[in-house]
Amino acid sequence: MLVSRRPWKRLLLGLVAVFALYGIVALPSLYGDFLWFAALGYDSVFLTILAYWTVLFVLTAGISFLVLSTNYRIATQNLRRIDAPAPPWTYRAGIVVFSVLIGLIHASAWDTVLRFLHATPFGVADPISGRDVAFYVYTLSFLNLVVGYLLLVAAAGTVLSLSLYSRQFVATAGTVSDSGNSSDVWAYLSYLREYAYAHVTTNVGVLMVLLGAVFALDRYELFFSPRGAVFGVGATDRTVFLPLLGLLTVTALIGGLVVLANTRFQDARAVYVPIALLVGFFLVGNAAGAIYQGFVVEPDELNKEEKYIKNEIEFTNRAYALDRIEEREFPVSETLTREQIDDNRGTIDNVRLWDPRPLLKTYNELQIFRTYYRFTDVDIDRYEVDNQETQVMVSAREIEFRALPPESQTWVNRHLVYTHGFGVAMSPVSTVTADGLPAFYIKDIPPNSSAGIEVTQPRIYYGETTTDYAIVNTKTRELDYPSGGKNVYTSYDGDGGTVLDSTLRELVYSIKFMDPRIVLSDSVTAESRLQFNRDIQTRAPTIAPFLEYDRDPYVVVSNGKLYWIYDAYTTSNNYPYSDRVRFRGKRVNYVRNSVKVVIDAHTGETTYYVAEPDDPLIQTYRKAFPGVVRGLRGDAC
């Protein structure tokens, strides 16, 4: 008897309705993000990531639904053969919800798939299997993702089928006490077992085959083993656990095939024996590993682990680029002569006297001029002053809207009037005035520059604390800077932001920011530009989420303009033999400062420059996102 498809149709139609409703809300935001990427010239990044995400979601959700619904269909068909009532609708709803959740979870693994498809060799082989490091960084991660997903779905299908059969089994067994006719009931249960056996054992066989694949991959996971004195394959791993995982792989694969074949013969021993062997080998092997580690390796640990320690040192140095460090002897003298001072005048003249913390307070006392400005960070940099490299301390004067009186914190002021910070304060690290104050190279509003460091475009529309969106080129005058008791106003002359040249765009961003005043305001014109993601800690990772970013970007003055410099890193946690450390909240064992991000404080133009072109990971991303990370000479390949 075929299972009715109407309940599935109703569920799927309901799911389509939910997604359609979600799309009404989410699609405008998604389209607004696309316009933002396109305005920056990075629409290809947006579309590439969206394509990977969508394909992974559809693929994983679709396969999950297919596997679970097939298990449900087979189980309900078997139950109907013995006139069992149909399961409640919650089973079907659970299948749909589970499939969608699995799709959403695995869609977020787009970076793993992208790395695998654009893998770049490292040119370094591991000392045990001889595989290139690229296998561990790219391929192993991808295979773990695929096998883990299949194992999860297969386990869910098994649990679903067992739940359906167990539910009916319990319901039927419960009638024994009511009917008193136990022989009929047990005959009924035997009939149920006959139909359920092939289905359940098929699922168990598939699980064992997939478990064999997990054990096979675990052989390579030993290169990240923390067991013993070595991170990676050590003496116990090589002697005990590598052979053990090979044995478990073969046992699980052959056992799974035996279980699958038993769906025809229905001999219980063909199920119990492979499972018992697998469990037995696992327990005995782990016990043997503990004994070998404790009684063979640890009493003679240095000799037993020596060659593996060398592997760990070598690969850790490579992973963190420590093998590039050049050691030099520097003669140290306890006495300092006049000649030594004269020979090292550059160092002596740049001895830092100022601490950033009190200097930041000093800047905020002397150089904000209005409560709506704020210095939030002091950075150290070097500039050429009087033909000499001079170390300076510099800080950006950003807008601090929350410092305005509450009655002035209106929507118009927040988004149309107070739109940008203005200029920087800069002073040498080693100079103090007679009053104990910084000897400013750049100060005041408009910037008063000395020492040849001019600031001709001081406006900061994009910065470290600029979190609100702004709409520029509107009918409302935009505050530029205070001048005495008056204010000077301006109109934005850059190309930063997304042009609001249609009612559709205004409506899209009204929905995205849940703010109808964007579309309702009479101040917004076809020439207006909406600027958002203005804080650089959000801006750079949004464009290139495949990189890790430093916590402290810094502002620089170049050719009269202000720029933010942001260090970005490629990372991995799958470099063999390299010990893992915590980096930016993640556990990693490979780090390269491969990218420098430059953000124009006036226009928001964000440019990624490769700083370490030999890094295989950045080469992989440059292949996946052509033109995004530029060469130091401006090439985009």
Backbone torsions as a table, in degrees:
resi	resn	phi	psi	omega
1	MET	NA	129.7	-179.2
2	LEU	-80.9	145.8	177.9
3	VAL	-79.6	136.4	179.8
4	SER	-62.1	138.4	-178.7
5	ARG	-93.5	-4.8	-177.0
6	ARG	-61.8	-44.3	178.3
7	PRO	-58.9	-38.7	178.8
8	TRP	-65.4	-41.0	179.7
9	LYS	-61.8	-42.8	179.7
10	ARG	-63.9	-42.0	178.9
11	LEU	-63.5	-45.1	-178.7
12	LEU	-66.6	-38.6	176.4
13	LEU	-64.2	-39.4	176.5
14	GLY	-63.4	-40.4	178.1
15	LEU	-63.9	-41.4	177.4
16	VAL	-61.6	-39.9	179.4
17	ALA	-64.6	-40.6	178.4
18	VAL	-63.5	-45.2	179.4
19	PHE	-65.1	-36.4	178.3
20	ALA	-64.7	-41.4	178.2
21	LEU	-65.4	-42.1	177.3
22	TYR	-63.0	-38.4	-179.7
23	GLY	-64.1	-33.3	179.5
24	ILE	-61.4	-35.5	180.0
25	VAL	-86.2	-42.9	-171.8
26	ALA	-82.6	-32.7	-175.3
27	LEU	-60.9	-43.3	176.2
28	PRO	-58.4	-40.6	178.7
29	SER	-65.0	-41.9	179.0
30	LEU	-63.1	-42.2	178.8
31	TYR	-66.6	-38.0	176.6
32	GLY	-62.8	-39.2	176.2
33	ASP	-64.7	-40.1	178.4
34	PHE	-61.4	-42.9	178.5
35	LEU	-62.0	-36.3	179.0
36	TRP	-66.0	-46.7	177.0
37	PHE	-61.1	-43.0	-177.7
38	ALA	-64.6	-38.1	179.2
39	ALA	-63.7	-28.3	178.8
40	LEU	-89.7	-7.9	-178.5
41	GLY	85.0	16.8	-178.8
42	TYR	-116.6	30.1	179.4
43	ASP	-62.5	-28.7	179.0
44	SER	-64.2	-35.2	177.4
45	VAL	-65.0	-47.0	179.9
46	PHE	-58.1	-48.5	-176.6
47	LEU	-69.3	-36.1	179.0
48	THR	-65.1	-48.7	-179.9
49	ILE	-64.1	-41.9	178.9
50	LEU	-61.4	-40.1	180.0
51	ALA	-64.6	-46.2	178.3
52	TYR	-60.8	-45.3	-178.1
53	TRP	-61.8	-45.7	-177.3
54	THR	-65.3	-46.0	-179.2
55	VAL	-62.1	-43.6	-179.9
56	LEU	-64.9	-40.4	179.5
57	PHE	-63.8	-50.1	-178.6
58	VAL	-62.3	-43.0	-177.1
59	LEU	-65.8	-50.8	-176.2
60	THR	-72.1	-39.9	177.3
61	ALA	-66.7	-40.1	-179.6
62	GLY	-65.6	-45.5	178.8
63	ILE	-64.6	-41.0	178.8
64	SER	-60.3	-46.5	179.7
65	PHE	-63.5	-40.8	-179.8
66	LEU	-62.7	-46.4	-179.2
67	VAL	-64.7	-47.7	-176.7
68	LEU	-69.0	-42.8	-179.9
69	SER	-66.9	-33.2	175.8
70	THR	-65.7	-43.6	175.7
71	ASN	-61.1	-41.9	178.6
72	TYR	-63.4	-43.7	-177.9
73	ARG	-64.3	-45.7	-179.6
74	ILE	-63.1	-44.0	-178.6
75	ALA	-64.3	-45.2	-178.6
76	THR	-68.1	-34.8	174.8
77	GLN	-62.8	-44.1	177.4
78	ASN	-62.5	-39.2	179.8
79	LEU	-69.3	-35.7	179.3
80	ARG	-68.8	-25.4	177.7
81	ARG	-65.5	-22.3	176.7
82	ILE	-110.3	22.7	174.7
83	ASP	60.9	31.6	176.2
84	ALA	-77.6	147.0	178.3
85	PRO	-67.5	154.6	-179.6
86	ALA	-66.8	143.0	177.7
87	PRO	-63.1	158.2	178.9
88	PRO	-65.1	160.5	-176.5
89	TRP	-64.2	-19.3	-177.9
90	THR	-62.4	-27.4	177.4
91	TYR	-63.6	-47.0	-178.8
92	ARG	-66.7	-40.8	177.8
93	ALA	-63.0	-39.4	178.8
94	GLY	-63.5	-37.4	177.8
95	ILE	-61.9	-44.7	-178.9
96	VAL	-65.2	-46.2	-178.1
97	VAL	-65.1	-44.2	179.5
98	PHE	-60.2	-43.5	-179.2
99	SER	-62.5	-42.2	179.3
100	VAL	-65.4	-43.9	179.6
101	LEU	-62.7	-43.0	178.5
102	ILE	-62.2	-39.8	177.9
103	GLY	-62.7	-43.1	-179.7
104	LEU	-65.5	-41.2	-179.3
105	ILE	-64.1	-46.5	-175.4
106	HIS	-79.0	-20.1	175.5
107	ALA	-65.5	-27.7	179.5
108	SER	-71.4	-8.2	178.9
109	ALA	-91.3	24.2	-178.1
110	TRP	-58.8	-33.0	-177.6
111	ASP	-65.6	-36.3	178.2
112	THR	-63.3	-43.4	179.8
113	VAL	-68.6	-40.9	-179.7
114	LEU	-62.8	-44.2	177.6
115	ARG	-59.7	-42.9	-178.5
116	PHE	-63.3	-42.4	-176.0
117	LEU	-74.5	-20.7	-179.5
118	HIS	-120.7	31.5	-173.8
119	ALA	-59.8	139.1	176.2
120	THR	-117.1	127.2	-178.8
121	PRO	-61.2	150.0	177.1
122	PHE	-91.6	-20.9	-177.7
123	GLY	74.2	18.6	179.0
124	VAL	-129.5	129.5	-178.8
125	ALA	-104.6	143.7	176.0
126	ASP	-72.6	151.6	-172.4
127	PRO	-78.8	-5.3	-177.0
128	ILE	-100.7	-59.9	-176.4
129	SER	-95.9	-14.9	-179.7
130	GLY	78.7	11.3	179.6
131	ARG	-80.4	147.3	175.4
132	ASP	-64.3	146.4	179.8
133	VAL	-55.4	-27.9	179.4
134	ALA	-57.0	-31.2	179.0
135	PHE	-60.5	-41.1	-177.3
136	TYR	-77.0	-38.2	-176.8
137	VAL	-73.2	-40.3	-175.0
138	TYR	-106.6	-60.4	-168.3
139	THR	-68.9	-45.2	-177.9
140	LEU	-62.0	-41.5	177.7
141	SER	-60.9	-42.7	-179.7
142	PHE	-66.0	-45.7	-179.4
143	LEU	-64.4	-39.2	176.0
144	ASN	-61.4	-39.2	178.2
145	LEU	-62.7	-47.6	-177.2
146	VAL	-66.2	-51.1	-177.6
147	VAL	-65.4	-40.4	178.1
148	GLY	-61.7	-40.8	178.3
149	TYR	-64.5	-47.8	-179.1
150	LEU	-62.6	-38.9	178.7
151	LEU	-64.7	-40.9	179.1
152	LEU	-63.1	-46.0	-178.5
153	VAL	-67.2	-41.9	178.6
154	ALA	-63.6	-40.2	177.7
155	ALA	-64.8	-40.0	178.1
156	ALA	-63.9	-40.2	176.8
157	GLY	-63.4	-39.3	178.6
158	THR	-65.3	-46.0	179.2
159	VAL	-61.6	-40.9	179.4
160	LEU	-61.8	-48.6	-178.3
161	SER	-64.9	-43.2	178.1
162	LEU	-62.3	-37.6	179.2
163	SER	-64.0	-42.4	180.0
164	LEU	-65.0	-46.1	-179.6
165	TYR	-69.3	-41.0	-179.1
166	SER	-64.4	-38.1	178.5
167	ARG	-58.9	-45.0	179.7
168	GLN	-71.7	-36.5	179.2
169	PHE	-61.7	-46.9	-179.8
170	VAL	-64.1	-42.2	-179.4
171	ALA	-63.4	-38.7	-179.3
172	THR	-72.5	-44.0	179.8
173	ALA	-62.3	-29.6	-179.6
174	GLY	-68.2	-17.5	-179.9
175	THR	-81.1	-9.0	179.7
176	VAL	-58.0	-46.7	-177.0
177	SER	-70.2	-23.8	-178.4
178	ASP	-84.4	-44.0	-174.8
179	SER	-86.6	-30.8	-176.9
180	GLY	76.0	-4.8	-179.1
181	ASN	-102.4	78.8	-173.4
182	SER	-68.8	-29.9	-178.0
183	SER	-64.1	-40.1	178.6
184	ASP	-67.1	-39.1	-178.5
185	VAL	-66.3	-45.5	-177.9
186	TRP	-70.7	-28.4	172.9
187	ALA	-66.0	-38.0	177.6
188	TYR	-64.3	-43.3	179.4
189	LEU	-67.0	-36.2	176.9
190	SER	-64.3	-37.4	177.3
191	TYR	-65.3	-40.2	177.5
192	LEU	-63.3	-43.6	-179.8
193	ARG	-60.9	-37.6	-177.9
194	GLU	-59.8	-40.0	-179.3
195	TYR	-81.4	-31.8	-175.3
196	ALA	-80.7	-25.0	-172.1
197	TYR	-58.0	-51.7	-176.9
198	ALA	-61.3	-39.1	-178.6
199	HIS	-65.4	-50.3	-176.5
200	VAL	-67.1	-43.0	-179.0
201	THR	-66.8	-30.8	174.7
202	THR	-61.7	-44.5	177.9
203	ASN	-62.9	-41.4	180.0
204	VAL	-65.0	-39.7	178.2
205	GLY	-62.9	-43.0	177.7
206	VAL	-62.8	-42.2	178.4
207	LEU	-60.0	-40.7	-179.4
208	MET	-67.8	-40.1	177.4
209	VAL	-62.0	-44.0	178.7
210	LEU	-66.9	-35.0	176.3
211	LEU	-63.8	-35.9	174.6
212	GLY	-61.0	-39.4	176.5
213	ALA	-64.9	-36.9	177.1
214	VAL	-63.1	-45.1	178.9
215	PHE	-63.3	-37.4	178.7
216	ALA	-63.0	-41.5	178.4
217	LEU	-71.8	-31.0	179.2
218	ASP	-64.0	-22.3	175.2
219	ARG	-60.2	-37.7	179.4
220	TYR	-82.1	-23.4	176.4
221	GLU	-67.3	-16.7	177.2
222	LEU	-61.3	-20.5	178.2
223	PHE	-71.2	-4.8	175.8
224	PHE	-122.1	22.9	-177.6
225	SER	-76.3	129.9	177.2
226	PRO	-89.2	7.2	-174.9
227	ARG	-67.1	134.7	175.3
228	GLY	76.1	-155.7	-175.1
229	ALA	-83.7	-8.8	-173.3
230	VAL	-117.6	136.8	169.0
231	PHE	-86.6	118.8	-174.0
232	GLY	112.6	-167.0	-178.6
233	VAL	-65.2	119.0	175.6
234	GLY	-111.7	-168.9	-176.5
235	ALA	-61.8	-44.4	179.9
236	THR	-68.3	-39.9	178.6
237	ASP	-62.0	-44.4	-177.1
238	ARG	-69.8	-38.2	-173.8
239	THR	-84.3	-38.5	-172.7
240	VAL	-110.0	-55.2	-167.9
241	PHE	-77.7	-30.2	176.1
242	LEU	-64.4	-48.9	174.4
243	PRO	-64.1	-37.2	-179.3
244	LEU	-60.7	-46.0	-179.4
245	LEU	-66.0	-33.0	174.1
246	GLY	-64.1	-42.8	178.0
247	LEU	-64.3	-43.1	179.2
248	LEU	-65.1	-35.4	177.9
249	THR	-62.4	-50.2	-179.1
250	VAL	-64.0	-43.2	-178.9
251	THR	-61.7	-44.4	-178.7
252	ALA	-67.2	-42.8	-179.2
253	LEU	-65.6	-50.0	180.0
254	ILE	-65.7	-42.8	178.4
255	GLY	-60.5	-40.8	178.1
256	GLY	-62.6	-41.0	178.7
257	LEU	-66.3	-38.2	177.4
258	VAL	-63.4	-43.8	179.0
259	VAL	-62.2	-43.1	178.1
260	LEU	-61.8	-41.1	178.9
261	ALA	-66.6	-27.3	-176.5
262	ASN	-74.3	-9.7	176.7
263	THR	-60.6	-21.4	179.1
264	ARG	-90.3	-39.9	-174.8
265	PHE	-90.1	-25.3	176.2
266	GLN	56.0	50.0	173.8
267	ASP	-102.4	115.9	-174.0
268	ALA	-59.7	-30.2	-179.3
269	ARG	-62.3	-29.6	179.8
270	ALA	-69.7	-13.4	175.7
271	VAL	-98.7	-47.4	-174.6
272	TYR	-69.4	-39.9	-175.4
273	VAL	-64.1	-51.0	178.1
274	PRO	-58.6	-40.0	179.7
275	ILE	-66.4	-42.4	179.5
276	ALA	-63.9	-40.7	177.3
277	LEU	-62.3	-43.5	-178.7
278	LEU	-62.2	-48.1	179.5
279	VAL	-64.1	-41.9	-179.5
280	GLY	-63.2	-48.2	178.1
281	PHE	-59.5	-40.1	-178.8
282	PHE	-62.7	-48.7	-177.6
283	LEU	-67.4	-45.8	-179.5
284	VAL	-65.2	-41.2	-179.4
285	GLY	-63.3	-42.0	179.0
286	ASN	-69.0	-36.1	175.8
287	ALA	-65.2	-41.8	178.8
288	ALA	-63.0	-38.1	178.4
289	GLY	-64.0	-41.7	178.9
290	ALA	-65.1	-41.3	179.0
291	ILE	-65.4	-44.7	-179.2
292	TYR	-63.0	-41.6	-180.0
293	GLN	-65.3	-43.4	-174.6
294	GLY	-78.7	-32.7	-172.4
295	PHE	-109.7	-13.7	180.0
296	VAL	-113.5	-48.4	-173.9
297	VAL	-79.6	-54.3	-172.5
298	GLU	-61.5	-36.3	177.1
299	PRO	-66.3	-20.7	-179.5
300	ASP	-136.0	47.9	-167.3
301	GLU	-63.2	-42.4	-176.7
302	LEU	-61.2	-46.8	-179.3
303	ASN	-69.5	-41.0	-177.5
304	LYS	-69.4	-33.4	-174.1
305	GLU	-102.4	0.4	-171.0
306	GLU	-54.6	-52.3	-176.8
307	LYS	-67.9	-27.9	178.9
308	TYR	-77.3	-32.8	174.4
309	ILE	-63.5	-40.4	176.9
310	LYS	-60.6	-40.4	177.2
311	ASN	-61.5	-44.1	-178.9
312	GLU	-63.1	-44.5	-179.8
313	ILE	-62.7	-46.7	-177.9
314	GLU	-61.7	-47.0	-175.5
315	PHE	-76.4	-31.3	175.2
316	THR	-66.1	-42.3	177.4
317	ASN	-61.2	-40.8	178.8
318	ARG	-67.9	-41.4	-176.0
319	ALA	-63.6	-36.5	-178.2
320	TYR	-103.6	12.9	178.5
321	ALA	60.2	26.0	178.1
322	LEU	-76.6	-16.5	179.0
323	ASP	-73.1	-7.1	179.1
324	ARG	-91.3	-6.8	-177.0
325	ILE	-70.2	130.9	178.4
326	GLU	-103.9	124.1	-179.3
327	GLU	-89.8	132.6	177.1
328	ARG	-134.0	145.1	176.0
329	GLU	-84.2	135.3	178.4
330	PHE	-122.1	113.4	-178.1
331	PRO	-68.2	129.3	-178.6
332	VAL	-109.0	130.7	178.6
333	SER	-115.8	138.4	179.9
334	GLU	-79.2	-11.7	177.4
335	THR	-115.1	147.1	-178.1
336	LEU	-117.6	120.9	-177.6
337	THR	-98.7	164.0	177.8
338	ARG	-62.3	-36.6	-179.6
339	GLU	-64.7	-40.3	178.5
340	GLN	-65.1	-37.6	177.4
341	ILE	-63.7	-45.7	-180.0
342	ASP	-64.5	-34.5	-179.3
343	ASP	-75.0	-17.4	-178.0
344	ASN	-124.3	41.5	-176.9
345	ARG	-60.0	-35.9	179.7
346	GLY	-61.7	-39.5	178.7
347	THR	-71.0	-44.8	-178.0
348	ILE	-62.9	-43.1	-177.7
349	ASP	-69.4	-15.6	-178.1
350	ASN	-112.2	19.8	174.1
351	VAL	-66.1	122.7	-172.3
352	ARG	-77.1	123.7	176.8
353	LEU	-100.1	-27.7	-176.4
354	TRP	-89.1	135.7	171.2
355	ASP	-94.4	137.0	-176.9
356	PRO	-57.7	-33.6	-174.6
357	ARG	-68.6	-53.0	176.3
358	PRO	-68.1	-30.5	178.8
359	LEU	-65.4	-36.8	178.0
360	LEU	-61.9	-42.1	176.8
361	LYS	-63.0	-38.8	179.6
362	THR	-65.3	-44.5	177.1
363	TYR	-57.1	-44.5	-177.5
364	ASN	-70.1	-22.7	176.5
365	GLU	-82.4	-35.1	-172.0
366	LEU	-101.0	-23.2	-165.1
367	GLN	-126.4	8.5	179.4
368	ILE	-89.0	-33.5	174.0
369	PHE	67.4	-32.6	176.0
370	ARG	-136.6	151.8	-176.8
371	THR	-66.8	-20.4	-177.3
372	TYR	-86.9	10.6	170.9
373	TYR	-111.7	155.3	179.8
374	ARG	-157.9	135.1	167.1
375	PHE	-93.1	127.6	-176.0
376	THR	-114.1	-13.0	-176.0
377	ASP	-158.2	143.3	175.8
378	VAL	-115.6	126.4	-180.0
379	ASP	-113.9	158.8	179.8
380	ILE	-110.8	131.4	-178.6
381	ASP	-145.3	179.7	179.7
382	ARG	-128.4	134.8	176.8
383	TYR	-132.6	156.8	177.0
384	GLU	-86.5	116.8	179.3
385	VAL	-124.8	122.7	-178.0
386	ASP	53.7	43.3	176.8
387	ASN	65.2	19.3	177.2
388	GLN	-129.6	141.0	177.4
389	GLU	-71.5	120.9	-173.7
390	THR	-123.4	133.9	178.9
391	GLN	-84.9	131.0	-176.8
392	VAL	-130.8	165.9	172.7
393	MET	-117.1	134.4	-171.6
394	VAL	-140.2	144.3	179.7
395	SER	-145.8	144.2	-178.8
396	ALA	-91.1	140.3	179.2
397	ARG	-93.6	96.2	-175.4
398	GLU	-98.1	162.3	-179.5
399	ILE	-73.2	139.0	178.6
400	GLU	-128.3	79.4	-172.1
401	PHE	-62.4	-34.4	-176.4
402	ARG	-65.7	-13.2	179.3
403	ALA	-81.0	-9.5	177.2
404	LEU	-69.8	155.6	174.9
405	PRO	-58.6	147.3	-177.1
406	PRO	-53.5	-37.0	-178.2
407	GLU	-69.3	-16.0	179.0
408	SER	-94.8	-5.3	-176.5
409	GLN	-88.0	61.7	178.7
410	THR	-90.6	167.6	179.7
411	TRP	-61.5	-41.9	-178.9
412	VAL	-63.3	-45.6	179.6
413	ASN	-64.7	-43.7	-175.5
414	ARG	-64.1	-40.8	-169.5
415	HIS	-111.4	-17.7	-176.0
416	LEU	-117.3	-28.1	-173.5
417	VAL	-102.6	-58.9	-178.1
418	TYR	-89.7	83.6	-169.7
419	THR	-104.8	-17.2	-171.9
420	HIS	-154.3	155.8	170.9
421	GLY	-82.9	-177.4	-173.2
422	PHE	-150.2	107.9	168.8
423	GLY	77.4	-174.3	-179.5
424	VAL	-136.2	163.6	167.6
425	ALA	-113.0	137.2	-177.8
426	MET	-141.0	137.1	177.9
427	SER	-149.3	151.7	178.7
428	PRO	-69.0	152.5	-175.1
429	VAL	-75.0	-18.5	-168.2
430	SER	-118.2	11.1	-175.1
431	THR	-120.4	136.9	177.5
432	VAL	-131.7	137.8	178.3
433	THR	-74.4	173.3	179.4
434	ALA	-61.6	-24.6	179.0
435	ASP	-89.3	3.9	-179.6
436	GLY	79.5	21.3	-177.9
437	LEU	-107.5	164.6	177.1
438	PRO	-63.8	145.4	175.1
439	ALA	-93.0	91.8	-169.2
440	PHE	-66.8	134.6	166.2
441	TYR	-87.7	-35.7	176.1
442	ILE	-133.8	132.0	-179.7
443	LYS	-155.3	171.9	170.7
444	ASP	70.6	171.6	174.9
445	ILE	-128.7	124.1	-11.8
446	PRO	-59.8	164.1	-173.5
447	PRO	-60.8	130.2	174.2
448	ASN	-105.2	105.1	-171.8
449	SER	-103.6	142.5	172.7
450	SER	-130.3	179.5	177.2
451	ALA	62.1	18.4	174.0
452	GLY	78.6	9.8	179.4
453	ILE	-102.5	93.8	-174.9
454	GLU	-91.9	145.8	174.5
455	VAL	-122.0	105.6	-178.7
456	THR	-98.2	-18.6	176.4
457	GLN	-129.3	87.6	-171.8
458	PRO	-90.8	-3.1	-171.8
459	ARG	-73.8	132.6	-176.6
460	ILE	-114.7	93.0	175.3
461	TYR	-87.2	-18.8	-178.1
462	TYR	-130.8	125.8	-175.6
463	GLY	-157.4	-162.5	-176.9
464	GLU	-80.9	-28.4	-175.8
465	THR	-120.4	10.4	-177.4
466	THR	-86.4	88.0	-171.9
467	THR	-98.5	-26.8	-178.9
468	ASP	-74.5	150.5	170.7
469	TYR	-76.1	154.6	179.0
470	ALA	-131.8	146.4	174.1
471	ILE	-117.0	117.7	-177.4
472	VAL	-111.0	168.4	-175.9
473	ASN	58.7	51.0	177.3
474	THR	-110.5	-179.0	177.2
475	LYS	-76.6	-12.0	177.5
476	THR	-88.8	135.1	-178.7
477	ARG	-67.6	137.5	-177.2
478	GLU	-100.5	122.5	179.4
479	LEU	-62.3	129.1	176.8
480	ASP	-97.4	-59.0	177.9
481	TYR	-164.7	157.4	177.1
482	PRO	-80.6	144.9	177.5
483	SER	-136.8	100.7	-175.6
484	GLY	65.6	-127.1	178.4
485	GLY	-92.0	3.7	-177.0
486	LYS	-116.6	171.5	175.9
487	ASN	-116.8	141.3	174.9
488	VAL	-100.9	133.5	-177.7
489	TYR	-110.5	161.4	-175.2
490	THR	-147.8	172.0	171.0
491	SER	-127.9	131.9	-174.4
492	TYR	-60.2	129.7	-178.2
493	ASP	-115.4	14.9	179.4
494	GLY	-98.7	-175.7	179.5
495	ASP	-115.5	23.1	179.2
496	GLY	-79.6	143.0	177.2
497	GLY	99.4	175.7	-179.5
498	THR	-101.6	129.0	-177.7
499	VAL	-71.3	130.1	177.2
500	LEU	-94.9	64.7	-172.3
501	ASP	-93.5	14.5	176.8
502	SER	-154.1	154.8	176.9
503	THR	-62.9	-32.5	178.5
504	LEU	-59.9	-45.2	-179.6
505	ARG	-65.7	-40.5	177.7
506	GLU	-60.8	-41.8	179.9
507	LEU	-66.8	-41.1	179.6
508	VAL	-58.2	-46.5	-177.2
509	TYR	-78.1	-23.6	172.5
510	SER	-64.4	-40.3	178.3
511	ILE	-71.4	-42.4	-177.9
512	LYS	-59.9	-44.2	-177.5
513	PHE	-96.9	6.3	-179.4
514	MET	50.4	46.0	-176.2
515	ASP	-138.2	96.4	-177.1
516	PRO	-66.0	-13.9	-177.1
517	ARG	-68.3	-19.4	177.0
518	ILE	-63.2	-42.3	-179.2
519	VAL	-86.8	-23.3	-176.8
520	LEU	-89.7	-20.7	-175.1
521	SER	-67.6	130.1	176.5
522	ASP	-73.9	-12.7	-179.6
523	SER	-75.9	-24.1	-177.7
524	VAL	-78.8	127.9	-178.8
525	THR	-121.7	179.4	179.1
526	ALA	-68.0	-16.1	178.2
527	GLU	-95.1	-4.7	-177.0
528	SER	-69.6	150.5	178.8
529	ARG	-124.9	132.6	176.3
530	LEU	-96.6	122.9	179.0
531	GLN	-111.9	121.7	175.9
532	PHE	-141.3	176.2	-167.3
533	ASN	52.0	48.6	-174.2
534	ARG	-85.8	-20.4	175.6
535	ASP	-80.3	129.4	-168.7
536	ILE	-69.0	-21.9	176.4
537	GLN	-69.8	-19.1	173.2
538	THR	-97.1	-38.2	-172.6
539	ARG	-62.5	-54.0	-176.4
540	ALA	-65.3	-46.5	178.4
541	PRO	-66.2	-26.0	177.6
542	THR	-68.4	-39.6	179.5
543	ILE	-71.2	-45.3	-176.5
544	ALA	-127.5	78.3	-176.8
545	PRO	-73.3	-4.3	-179.7
546	PHE	-84.7	0.1	177.7
547	LEU	-110.4	157.4	170.8
548	GLU	-101.6	148.8	-171.2
549	TYR	-123.8	148.3	178.1
550	ASP	-67.1	158.1	-179.6
551	ARG	-86.1	-9.7	-171.5
552	ASP	-134.1	80.5	171.5
553	PRO	-66.9	160.3	-178.0
554	TYR	-137.8	151.1	-177.1
555	VAL	-92.9	143.4	177.6
556	VAL	-132.8	156.0	174.7
557	VAL	-107.9	123.8	-179.1
558	SER	-144.5	123.0	179.4
559	ASN	52.7	38.4	175.7
560	GLY	83.8	-4.8	-178.1
561	LYS	-112.8	161.7	179.1
562	LEU	-104.0	133.3	178.2
563	TYR	-132.2	153.0	171.5
564	TRP	-104.1	135.0	175.8
565	ILE	-109.2	129.5	-174.0
566	TYR	-131.7	120.1	178.2
567	ASP	-79.3	134.7	178.0
568	ALA	-126.9	151.7	-171.8
569	TYR	-130.4	147.0	164.9
570	THR	-97.5	141.0	-177.5
571	THR	-139.6	160.8	172.4
572	SER	-152.7	153.9	173.9
573	ASN	-113.2	17.9	-175.9
574	ASN	-124.6	34.8	174.8
575	TYR	-89.5	119.3	-173.2
576	PRO	-62.1	142.4	176.3
577	TYR	68.6	-2.3	-179.0
578	SER	-96.1	123.7	-177.2
579	ASP	-67.1	143.4	-176.5
580	ARG	-86.8	143.5	177.1
581	VAL	-131.3	163.3	177.5
582	ARG	-86.9	126.5	-177.4
583	PHE	-141.3	116.5	-178.5
584	ARG	54.1	41.1	177.1
585	GLY	79.9	5.8	-179.8
586	LYS	-123.3	156.3	173.4
587	ARG	-91.7	116.4	-176.9
588	VAL	-133.2	160.6	173.5
589	ASN	-137.5	20.7	173.8
590	TYR	-151.3	124.8	-178.2
591	VAL	-139.8	133.9	172.8
592	ARG	-138.1	130.7	174.1
593	ASN	-82.8	72.8	-167.0
594	SER	-91.0	-10.1	-173.3
595	VAL	-136.5	139.0	169.7
596	LYS	-113.8	125.7	179.7
597	VAL	-102.1	130.3	179.7
598	VAL	-117.1	122.4	-177.1
599	ILE	-120.8	122.4	177.9
600	ASP	-72.4	121.1	-176.3
601	ALA	-68.1	-19.4	-178.0
602	HIS	-93.5	-44.5	-175.7
603	THR	-101.8	-18.0	-176.1
604	GLY	79.0	3.8	178.0
605	GLU	-57.3	127.8	-174.9
606	THR	-118.4	118.8	-176.0
607	THR	-123.2	135.3	-179.8
608	TYR	-107.6	124.4	179.9
609	TYR	-115.6	135.2	178.7
610	VAL	-77.7	126.4	179.8
611	ALA	-102.7	-17.7	179.5
612	GLU	-137.8	80.6	-173.7
613	PRO	-64.7	-17.6	-179.5
614	ASP	-82.0	-6.1	179.7
615	ASP	-68.1	118.1	-178.7
616	PRO	-60.5	-31.2	-179.6
617	LEU	-68.8	-42.3	179.2
618	ILE	-70.0	-30.5	173.6
619	GLN	-63.8	-38.4	177.2
620	THR	-62.3	-45.5	-179.4
621	TYR	-70.0	-31.8	177.3
622	ARG	-68.5	-30.2	174.7
623	LYS	-73.4	-37.4	-178.3
624	ALA	-74.5	-33.2	-178.9
625	PHE	-125.7	74.9	-176.7
626	PRO	-59.0	135.8	175.0
627	GLY	86.0	-5.6	-176.8
628	VAL	-80.3	-49.8	-179.9
629	VAL	-99.4	115.9	-175.3
630	ARG	-89.0	155.8	172.5
631	GLY	-74.3	164.5	-177.9
632	LEU	-63.1	-23.0	178.7
633	ARG	-94.4	10.0	176.0
634	GLY	97.6	-6.7	178.2
635	ASP	-69.8	148.5	-176.3
636	ALA	-108.9	18.9	-175.9
637	CYS	-94.6	NA	NA
